Amino acid sequence: MKFNEYLKSCRENIGFTQEQLAHGLYAFDSDNFTSIDSNTLSKWERGVIKPKIERQVNIIRYFQKETGLALPCWHEYSVEEAEKLICKTGMQNLLGKSKELILDFPENKISLDNLEVYQLRNSEMLDSAIKLHMDLDQTYNHDTTRVETSTFREWALYPSNSFFYCEYLGHFFGLLFTVKLKQESFEKMMRCEIQEKDLTFDDFASFDEIGSNYIFSFFAMNQKASSMLFIRYYAHLIVNQTKIKEVGVATMMDDVKKLIESISLKYFDSLPLKEGVVLKTYRENLADFLSSEKVIKMIFSQQTCPEE
């Protein structure tokens, strides 16, 4: 989606004229919108000129204030509709490279159209994907935060948790597992008062509860697979934004920290686990997570986003 299209549709969605929006933006941030008027807004909406990225972010934040939504005017999209509006190449640029979690499996001849991402909850691939997760967890975390296989399987089936699986022509290409935690449980995780292995069903929030999303596990065979997995993840957050307060993760891997920082999660706390191993937590409220400059550039691309 282009930013001019979003600006016009969101303005109309909240029932503002161009003049009313211009006054609102100036009152919200007079330094950034000192010369704003209806004529400028008209040019932005027609795509004659485009506001700088700093102004785009502040326009989003103004709409956040007016609507109470993390990504205003996207909340009524389905997951499939939201996915189509997110730039695939932009997502690859956002995530960057990771030597351990995003491998270099040759991708030149792999079409994004043939990379399929779906929920594993009702799939025959569930048990094999869980085994892959357990093997990866043991390799990277050295049993420090290990969860029993039977427990993890129950968590994967919990309705408000998401186990995304990426395959290419029937072959495994990546996974992304996230859980929705009650806010008090999320807070304990972020403060290192409890760890993944300490979670129980009582810590999970239901669909109807307001909770926070915790990234539990991620691995991809190449950048294209990682892009498709995170497109589904961002679409999931956007569609469920009224029930998600924050996003967070805990890790002890330096390579993961680079990926975490690229998606604008901020360092929060740490806990030494054993000699040379430190668990660090990162978090961000959903509104700021979805309105960072990197995300705005990704979802509001000026040119048509290339598929490959």
GIJO-V86983 format. One record per helix or strand. SS is the DSSP state (2 for helix, 1 for strand). FROM is the first residue (numbers start at 0). LEN is the number of residues. If there is no record, write none. Layout:
SS;FROM;LEN + SS;FROM;LEN
This chain:
2;2;11 + 2;17;11 + 2;37;9 + 2;52;15 + 2;78;6 + 2;87;8 + 1;101;1 + 2;111;3 + 1;114;5 + 2;125;16 + 2;148;9 + 1;161;7 + 1;170;12 + 2;182;8 + 2;195;3 + 2;200;3 + 1;203;1 + 1;210;10 + 2;222;17 + 2;240;3 + 1;243;8 + 2;253;9 + 1;265;9 + 1;276;9 + 2;285;5 + 2;292;7
